[in-house]
Amino acid sequence: MKVSALILAAGMGTRLEKLTQKTPKAMVPMFGKPLIMYQIDTLLSVGITEIGIATGYCSEKIEEIGYPTFFNKDFKKTNMVESLFSSLDFFSDCNNDLLISYGDIVYQKNNLKAVLNSNDDISLMIDKKWHRLWSVRNEDPFEDAETLKLDNEGFIIELGKKPNDISSIQGQYTGLIYIKNHVINDLINFYNSMDRYELYDGRVFKKMFMTSFLQSLIDSKWKIKATMVENGWLEVDTVKDLEIYSKLQKKGKLINLWDMNN
């Protein structure tokens, strides 16, 4: 089965300050290369050429890359779930499996291959060595972590909540989702059936987090598998993140978290 990849890149990234005054978050450079281009190069390296990008803030900057784009007109007041479903034209009638990725992450080819090797209807890339990355980014890594609970077969039963103790964190969701083609229409129907007036983890429908959407699927008996990896990816949220990664790279230690050449 072929794979189509959709990168969710509508956000501004206000915590990146001046770096996103005139460019979207996904186009912020890291080591001289836009974040989104790391993803595109990794996708191409495994033969994924059907790539679409959900845009919003400064969409023209991403349009210049040359891949099909899908504009979330409500990007200022919505979240990644709305960016995903603003891109229905990319995947609603597609015969391929669908890989969904946040626009502010980078990941190694071996991690991507692990996700693509999943035989389950939906699988998420989960970092079981998350504490290493969280420790370099946060003074208190536990404070910024979210719950990730698995059953005995490795299927996710909870994610995205505020943890009460370390035992409720069996890994961290990374922002990479793989969906088999035969469940895509069911996924669209599920989204369309959701109550627009309900709160999802305290947020209105239009501002629902992706983890809340995934949890709603799980609560409705969908089976979502955890594809476990050990680091091999980075997330960029702040200027501090970029500074930390730069320092680690100069010391030759960034490779312990992510290999930019892999």
ABEGO torsion letter per residue (X at the ends): XBBBBBBBAABAGAAAEAAAAABBAAABBBGGBBAAAAAAAAAAAAGBABBBBBBBBGAAAAAAAGBBBBBBAAAAABBAAAAAAAAAAAAAABABBBBBBBAABBBBAAAAAAAAABABABBBBBBAAAAAAAAAABABAAAABBBBBBBAAGBBABBGBBBABAAABAEBBAGBBBBBAAAAAAAAAAAAABBAABBBGGBBAAABBAAAAAAAAAAAGBBBBBBBBBEGBBBBABAAAAAAAAAAAAAGAAAAABBAAX
